[in-house]
Amino acid sequence: MKRPQGFDRARPARSAAQVPAQAPPASRPGSAAGEARAGSAKRGAARADAPRSGRGEATAPTEPIRLPVEEPAASATAAATSAAAPPGPAAAGGARETPGDERAARRSLAAAERERRRYERQEVRRFTRRSRMRRIAWLTGIGSVVGLAVLAVVVAYSPLMALREVRVEGASRIPAADIQAAFDDRIGTPLPLVSTDEVRETLSGFALIETYSTETVPPGTLVIRIVERTPVGVVEGSSGFTSVDAAGVVIDRTDERPEGLPLITVDGGLGGDAFRSVGAVLRSLPADLLARVTDVTAETPDDVRLDLVEGATVLWGSDEDSALKSTVLVRLMAAAPPDSVGRYDVSAPLSPVTQ
């Protein structure tokens, strides 16, 4: 088999004239990479000019094959060669850092760190502003309340709130001066320290006081409003007549029977059950009806009788439903006057009887 022409012969080297006009990347003058590249180009041209022989035959020139030139690789090789070369005196002097530059870099770093922290603090304050305002409002309110409470306590227990005057209201049978004199030992005491127990103990010495109420008027006045006991009848004894209230408390003693009060006659005395029932009945009567009663008798708590000034008798019974019995009796007396009847029976208020 015949081989193609020039197949078994070596391919001739390309001459410098045959290399395309594509120069390698320029290198800096005087660098080692540039000189090496120039020498390689000369040796390649010399080898291309020398003819090669094979088997004594002349070979025809063939078309050269163009090879791509990688400029980036050449540039990287030049940069590596340049970096590997020892730096000159000028380069070494320019790359060396002085102590002043190091301090300046540290100061710049510290300033940047401070700026970063300041910015972070500002962001935290911006995002927590609402919660901080709410917390400040709560703390301000609580502080105000606590401050006012402390101020009130200090003022209340200071000499500014000391007791200077006792004012008595509602006293008629009891001299007001006697009640005021009973509180002389408390003058100068702060009003909050005048307890209700001390007031009750002081007023318990006055038997005619039925109920009372107190009020403090700053800066130093104690007001006492009393309700005196009201007599509901008289009891005849060896020493005369004694006015008593519904509880049997003696209000007054006189030699003559007081007008407008019924004479009470009961079994067991003022401390018995019959008197307590009579007292409850007389207390439930209206003032105009009580004034028309002349005598009250009771042998037992369930047998209360009233004698009217007109001569009629009222069978009351026990003290139960006394308010209803009073209303029924008033209506019966309006329908049938006492001077026209002899007896009213209201012991059963839902079924009254007039005789």
BAGUPA-716556 format. One line per field, with one value per residue (C-alpha): residue in three letters; x, y, z. Coordinates in pm, 1 decimal. Layout:
! BAGUPA-716556
res: c(ALA, ...) .
xx: c(X, ...) .
yy: c(Y, ...) .
zz: c(Z, ...) .
This chain:
! BAGUPA-716556
res: c(MET, LYS, ARG, PRO, GLN, GLY, PHE, ASP, ARG, ALA, ARG, PRO, ALA, ARG, SER, ALA, ALA, GLN, VAL, PRO, ALA, GLN, ALA, PRO, PRO, ALA, SER, ARG, PRO, GLY, SER, ALA, ALA, GLY, GLU, ALA, ARG, ALA, GLY, SER, ALA, LYS, ARG, GLY, ALA, ALA, ARG, ALA, ASP, ALA, PRO, ARG, SER, GLY, ARG, GLY, GLU, ALA, THR, ALA, PRO, THR, GLU, PRO, ILE, ARG, LEU, PRO, VAL, GLU, GLU, PRO, ALA, ALA, SER, ALA, THR, ALA, ALA, ALA, THR, SER, ALA, ALA, ALA, PRO, PRO, GLY, PRO, ALA, ALA, ALA, GLY, GLY, ALA, ARG, GLU, THR, PRO, GLY, ASP, GLU, ARG, ALA, ALA, ARG, ARG, SER, LEU, ALA, ALA, ALA, GLU, ARG, GLU, ARG, ARG, ARG, TYR, GLU, ARG, GLN, GLU, VAL, ARG, ARG, PHE, THR, ARG, ARG, SER, ARG, MET, ARG, ARG, ILE, ALA, TRP, LEU, THR, GLY, ILE, GLY, SER, VAL, VAL, GLY, LEU, ALA, VAL, LEU, ALA, VAL, VAL, VAL, ALA, TYR, SER, PRO, LEU, MET, ALA, LEU, ARG, GLU, VAL, ARG, VAL, GLU, GLY, ALA, SER, ARG, ILE, PRO, ALA, ALA, ASP, ILE, GLN, ALA, ALA, PHE, ASP, ASP, ARG, ILE, GLY, THR, PRO, LEU, PRO, LEU, VAL, SER, THR, ASP, GLU, VAL, ARG, GLU, THR, LEU, SER, GLY, PHE, ALA, LEU, ILE, GLU, THR, TYR, SER, THR, GLU, THR, VAL, PRO, PRO, GLY, THR, LEU, VAL, ILE, ARG, ILE, VAL, GLU, ARG, THR, PRO, VAL, GLY, VAL, VAL, GLU, GLY, SER, SER, GLY, PHE, THR, SER, VAL, ASP, ALA, ALA, GLY, VAL, VAL, ILE, ASP, ARG, THR, ASP, GLU, ARG, PRO, GLU, GLY, LEU, PRO, LEU, ILE, THR, VAL, ASP, GLY, GLY, LEU, GLY, GLY, ASP, ALA, PHE, ARG, SER, VAL, GLY, ALA, VAL, LEU, ARG, SER, LEU, PRO, ALA, ASP, LEU, LEU, ALA, ARG, VAL, THR, ASP, VAL, THR, ALA, GLU, THR, PRO, ASP, ASP, VAL, ARG, LEU, ASP, LEU, VAL, GLU, GLY, ALA, THR, VAL, LEU, TRP, GLY, SER, ASP, GLU, ASP, SER, ALA, LEU, LYS, SER, THR, VAL, LEU, VAL, ARG, LEU, MET, ALA, ALA, ALA, PRO, PRO, ASP, SER, VAL, GLY, ARG, TYR, ASP, VAL, SER, ALA, PRO, LEU, SER, PRO, VAL, THR, GLN) .
xx: c(0.0, 137.4, 157.4, 57.9, 333.5, 505.3, 319.5, 634.5, 838.0, 863.9, 667.7, 900.0, 912.0, 745.9, 971.3, 939.1, 783.7, 519.2, 413.7, 111.5, 168.7, 36.0, 286.0, 278.6, 174.4, 419.8, 636.5, 812.3, 1150.9, 1433.2, 1226.4, 1340.8, 1024.2, 1066.3, 1428.5, 1343.7, 1061.8, 1287.0, 1553.8, 1301.1, 1175.3, 1527.5, 1603.3, 1273.4, 1351.5, 1694.6, 1558.8, 1296.5, 1558.1, 1760.0, 1621.3, 1529.4, 1584.9, 1427.5, 1500.6, 1680.7, 1369.4, 1282.4, 970.5, 720.2, 632.3, 307.5, 63.4, 157.7, -93.8, -173.2, -173.6, -380.6, -177.8, -319.3, -246.2, -394.6, -169.6, 130.4, 32.0, -13.2, 330.2, 483.7, 311.9, 431.7, 783.8, 775.3, 645.2, 912.2, 1188.5, 1336.9, 1206.6, 1436.5, 1525.9, 1250.9, 981.7, 1089.2, 1088.2, 738.6, 576.9, 711.7, 457.1, 571.1, 453.4, 256.7, 51.9, -20.6, -144.7, -361.2, -512.3, -588.9, -748.8, -961.2, -1067.5, -1157.1, -1354.4, -1544.0, -1620.4, -1749.5, -1964.6, -2107.6, -2194.9, -2350.7, -2564.0, -2676.0, -2772.4, -2973.2, -3157.3, -3234.6, -3368.6, -3577.3, -3741.4, -3799.1, -3925.8, -4293.8, -4219.5, -3990.0, -4256.9, -4514.6, -4275.8, -4198.4, -4570.7, -4633.8, -4339.9, -4449.8, -4805.3, -4694.7, -4443.0, -4708.3, -4950.6, -4683.2, -4568.1, -4920.2, -4980.3, -4659.8, -4744.2, -5095.7, -4962.5, -4703.1, -4957.8, -5224.0, -4994.1, -4832.6, -4936.0, -5123.6, -5401.5, -5414.9, -5755.6, -5844.0, -6225.2, -6511.7, -6846.0, -7165.8, -7487.0, -7831.9, -7805.0, -8109.9, -8142.4, -7767.3, -7555.9, -7316.8, -7049.5, -7045.0, -6976.3, -6701.3, -6540.2, -6523.9, -6278.9, -6041.8, -5775.8, -5771.9, -5703.1, -5373.3, -5391.6, -5377.6, -5724.3, -5631.8, -5522.3, -5863.7, -6013.1, -6382.1, -6334.6, -6218.5, -6514.9, -6760.7, -6606.5, -6628.4, -6992.1, -7103.1, -7103.5, -7406.9, -7713.1, -7941.4, -7743.5, -7914.2, -7703.2, -7423.9, -7200.6, -6866.8, -6698.9, -6351.5, -6322.2, -5961.1, -5750.0, -5854.3, -6231.6, -6423.0, -6799.5, -7023.8, -7387.5, -7600.4, -7957.4, -8097.8, -8331.3, -8699.6, -8934.1, -9229.1, -9402.9, -9376.2, -9360.3, -9504.5, -9293.8, -9250.1, -9037.8, -9264.2, -9283.7, -8994.4, -8980.7, -8839.8, -8768.6, -8853.7, -8546.7, -8638.0, -8359.5, -8450.1, -8456.0, -8604.3, -8767.1, -9043.0, -9286.0, -9579.4, -9687.6, -9561.2, -9822.3, -9834.8, -9683.4, -9888.0, -9866.3, -9710.3, -9825.3, -9660.3, -9572.3, -9201.1, -9076.7, -8863.9, -8642.6, -8922.5, -9046.4, -9380.6, -9212.2, -8999.0, -9314.9, -9486.0, -9183.6, -9180.4, -9553.3, -9524.8, -9219.7, -9415.3, -9701.5, -9707.3, -9652.3, -10013.2, -10150.3, -9905.8, -10025.7, -10386.1, -10280.4, -10330.6, -10248.6, -10070.9, -10103.3, -9956.1, -9959.3, -9769.9, -9575.8, -9878.6, -10139.1, -10078.8, -10374.4, -10394.6, -10645.1, -10723.7, -10806.3, -11156.9, -11229.5, -11190.9, -10965.9, -10730.4, -10653.3, -10304.8, -10179.3, -9804.4, -9548.6, -9536.5, -9643.9, -9667.1, -9617.4, -9908.6, -10127.5, -10059.5, -10169.2, -10485.2, -10571.1, -10537.3, -10776.1, -11025.0, -11024.9, -11081.5, -11376.4, -11516.8, -11407.9, -11301.1, -11582.9, -11834.9, -11690.9, -11577.2, -11299.1, -11064.0, -10919.0, -10609.1, -10442.0, -10510.2, -10433.0, -10571.1, -10906.3, -10960.9, -11273.3, -11452.8, -11705.5) .
yy: c(0.0, 326.7, 585.8, 941.1, 1179.2, 1321.2, 1095.6, 923.4, 1232.8, 1466.3, 1781.1, 2075.9, 2336.3, 2658.6, 2943.6, 3281.9, 3407.7, 3140.9, 3215.1, 3441.4, 3793.0, 3750.5, 3859.0, 3732.1, 3970.9, 4241.1, 4210.3, 4468.4, 4560.9, 4401.4, 4132.1, 3773.8, 3646.4, 3874.7, 3771.4, 3403.7, 3439.2, 3623.1, 3350.5, 3079.1, 3259.4, 3280.1, 2913.7, 2817.0, 3021.6, 2861.0, 2511.6, 2601.5, 2719.3, 2396.3, 2139.6, 1793.7, 1486.1, 1151.3, 845.0, 1067.4, 1215.1, 1574.1, 1665.2, 1910.1, 2185.1, 2138.9, 2396.1, 2500.1, 2439.5, 2742.7, 2699.5, 2931.7, 3159.0, 3190.4, 3541.1, 3509.1, 3211.6, 3401.3, 3698.3, 3475.0, 3319.5, 3663.1, 3775.6, 3461.9, 3513.6, 3874.9, 3784.0, 3515.9, 3761.7, 3929.1, 4279.7, 4562.9, 4822.0, 5060.8, 4794.4, 4665.5, 5011.3, 5092.8, 4768.3, 4800.0, 4941.2, 5204.2, 5217.2, 5532.8, 5353.7, 5067.3, 5306.6, 5486.9, 5155.8, 5065.8, 5404.0, 5362.0, 5016.2, 5144.8, 5434.3, 5194.9, 4971.8, 5268.7, 5380.0, 5029.6, 5014.5, 5359.8, 5260.0, 4939.5, 5135.0, 5378.1, 5092.4, 4924.0, 5249.6, 5309.4, 4966.1, 4971.9, 5329.2, 5232.1, 4980.9, 5229.3, 5499.2, 5256.3, 5153.2, 5515.1, 5595.0, 5303.9, 5394.5, 5757.9, 5663.6, 5421.6, 5671.1, 5942.6, 5719.3, 5607.8, 5965.1, 6087.2, 5802.5, 5878.4, 6248.3, 6175.4, 5953.2, 6209.0, 6489.8, 6278.6, 6182.2, 6522.6, 6796.2, 6963.3, 6701.5, 6706.0, 6711.8, 7067.6, 7074.9, 6833.9, 6936.5, 6771.3, 6768.3, 6634.5, 6669.7, 6806.8, 6624.5, 6568.9, 6884.0, 6911.4, 7052.9, 6727.7, 6526.6, 6766.5, 6750.5, 6373.1, 6411.5, 6657.5, 6391.1, 6332.2, 6692.8, 6714.7, 6358.2, 6315.6, 6247.5, 5908.8, 5791.3, 5864.7, 5518.2, 5426.9, 5202.8, 5499.3, 5709.0, 5428.5, 5378.0, 5750.2, 5783.9, 5469.7, 5674.7, 5866.8, 5642.4, 5873.1, 5828.5, 5563.2, 5584.0, 5807.5, 5871.7, 6048.7, 6252.6, 6402.7, 6745.7, 6839.8, 6978.3, 6915.5, 6883.8, 6576.2, 6593.2, 6365.2, 6329.9, 6158.8, 6032.2, 6049.4, 5792.0, 5876.8, 5789.3, 5573.8, 5561.4, 5604.2, 5353.4, 5435.7, 5349.8, 5431.5, 5735.0, 5873.5, 5833.1, 5717.0, 5786.3, 5494.1, 5417.3, 5100.9, 4921.6, 5006.2, 5263.6, 5528.2, 5870.7, 6088.7, 6073.0, 6306.0, 6328.3, 6386.6, 6189.8, 6347.2, 6439.6, 6269.2, 5941.5, 5626.8, 5455.0, 5108.8, 4826.9, 4491.5, 4175.5, 4107.5, 4464.7, 4652.1, 4351.2, 4104.3, 3971.9, 4147.4, 4488.6, 4416.7, 4330.4, 4650.1, 4859.4, 4719.3, 4793.9, 5153.4, 5216.2, 5114.5, 5358.4, 5691.3, 5997.3, 6120.3, 5775.1, 5736.2, 6064.7, 5923.0, 5616.1, 5656.9, 5312.8, 4998.7, 4665.0, 4322.4, 4009.2, 3808.9, 3903.4, 3793.4, 3991.6, 4361.3, 4598.6, 4970.9, 5215.5, 5522.6, 5862.8, 5838.2, 5528.6, 5254.4, 4954.0, 4802.3, 4431.0, 4418.6, 4074.1, 4010.9, 4250.7, 4059.1, 4254.6, 4571.8, 4798.5, 4630.3, 4643.7, 5016.4, 5079.5, 4872.7, 5047.8, 5393.2, 5296.1, 5141.7, 5456.8, 5661.7, 5444.6, 5409.0, 5683.2, 5567.0, 5752.2, 5542.7, 5195.8, 5014.7, 4791.9, 4740.5, 4393.1, 4394.0, 4082.3, 3928.0, 4225.9, 4056.1, 4003.2, 4306.3, 4334.5, 4645.8, 4617.0) .
zz: c(0.0, -100.5, 165.4, 100.0, 17.1, 316.4, 567.8, 691.1, 710.9, 998.1, 972.9, 908.4, 1180.1, 1112.1, 1034.2, 1186.2, 864.7, 875.1, 1238.9, 1237.3, 1341.3, 1692.9, 1944.1, 2299.7, 2568.4, 2631.7, 2936.5, 3119.7, 2980.4, 3161.7, 3330.7, 3338.3, 3174.7, 2874.7, 2813.4, 2839.9, 2593.7, 2343.0, 2362.0, 2302.8, 1993.0, 1842.0, 1899.4, 1741.8, 1431.0, 1394.6, 1411.0, 1153.9, 905.6, 923.2, 667.7, 789.8, 574.3, 588.7, 362.9, 117.6, -29.1, -65.3, 112.4, 3.8, 248.9, 429.9, 561.3, 914.2, 1192.8, 1392.2, 1770.2, 1989.1, 2208.0, 2561.0, 2664.6, 3014.4, 3087.4, 2967.8, 3178.4, 3483.4, 3419.0, 3393.5, 3712.8, 3894.1, 3766.3, 3869.0, 4216.6, 4256.3, 4173.5, 4481.6, 4527.8, 4470.5, 4724.0, 4612.8, 4621.3, 4961.1, 5106.2, 4972.9, 5103.2, 5458.0, 5707.8, 5951.4, 6318.6, 6240.0, 5974.0, 6216.2, 6482.7, 6229.7, 6121.5, 6483.5, 6541.7, 6230.7, 6344.9, 6692.1, 6544.5, 6318.4, 6616.7, 6816.4, 6527.1, 6493.2, 6862.5, 6852.1, 6557.1, 6730.9, 7042.3, 6832.0, 6661.3, 6992.9, 7135.1, 6823.9, 6834.0, 7212.7, 7237.2, 7286.2, 7562.4, 7734.3, 7724.4, 7865.0, 8142.3, 8224.2, 8243.0, 8479.7, 8699.6, 8708.6, 8807.5, 9078.1, 9209.2, 9225.7, 9416.4, 9659.6, 9706.8, 9776.5, 10021.1, 10208.3, 10214.2, 10342.7, 10619.9, 10721.5, 10729.4, 10905.4, 11190.1, 11220.9, 11469.6, 11183.5, 11220.0, 11600.5, 11773.3, 11879.0, 11895.9, 11973.0, 11823.8, 11956.1, 11752.2, 11848.1, 12224.1, 12408.3, 12739.3, 12766.6, 12809.0, 12514.5, 12745.3, 12942.1, 12626.3, 12518.5, 12860.5, 12831.6, 12538.7, 12706.5, 12752.2, 12375.0, 12279.3, 12090.1, 11959.8, 11578.6, 11444.1, 11288.2, 11632.0, 11786.4, 11740.2, 11730.9, 12033.5, 12241.9, 12124.4, 12207.6, 12550.5, 12624.3, 12512.3, 12695.6, 13013.1, 12885.1, 12923.2, 12728.0, 12406.6, 12198.2, 11881.6, 11757.7, 11458.3, 11425.7, 11155.6, 11138.0, 10982.7, 10904.1, 11032.9, 11396.1, 11453.0, 11571.7, 11510.1, 11721.1, 11612.6, 11876.7, 11892.0, 12243.1, 12387.5, 12356.6, 12645.0, 12546.4, 12884.6, 13257.3, 13536.3, 13876.4, 14177.6, 14541.6, 14462.6, 14192.8, 13821.1, 13603.6, 13231.7, 13034.8, 12671.9, 12481.0, 12620.5, 12981.8, 13025.3, 13281.5, 13124.7, 13394.2, 13737.1, 13847.9, 14134.6, 13905.0, 13601.0, 13278.6, 13023.5, 12685.4, 12808.0, 12888.4, 13225.5, 13188.8, 13414.1, 13347.6, 13533.9, 13583.5, 13599.2, 13346.8, 13278.9, 13201.7, 12870.7, 12910.7, 12929.0, 12622.6, 12427.2, 12550.3, 12459.0, 12101.7, 12063.9, 12190.2, 11969.6, 11658.5, 11722.8, 11536.1, 11754.1, 11726.0, 11816.5, 12107.1, 12249.2, 12264.3, 12469.8, 12845.7, 12987.3, 12872.5, 13050.9, 12986.6, 13195.4, 12932.5, 12617.6, 12408.3, 12601.6, 12539.6, 12587.7, 12513.4, 12667.6, 12460.5, 12595.9, 12443.2, 12653.2, 12392.3, 12446.0, 12189.1, 12203.9, 12054.2, 12136.9, 12088.1, 11944.2, 11613.1, 11304.1, 11514.4, 11211.6, 11027.9, 11338.3, 11375.0, 11016.6, 11059.4, 11388.3, 11233.1, 10952.9, 11195.0, 11408.7, 11095.1, 10993.8, 11347.4, 11590.9, 11940.1, 12106.3, 11910.0, 11978.4, 12290.9, 12159.9, 11864.2, 11817.5, 11595.0, 11736.9, 11396.1, 11165.5, 10854.5, 11032.1, 11260.7, 11471.9, 11597.2, 11880.9) .
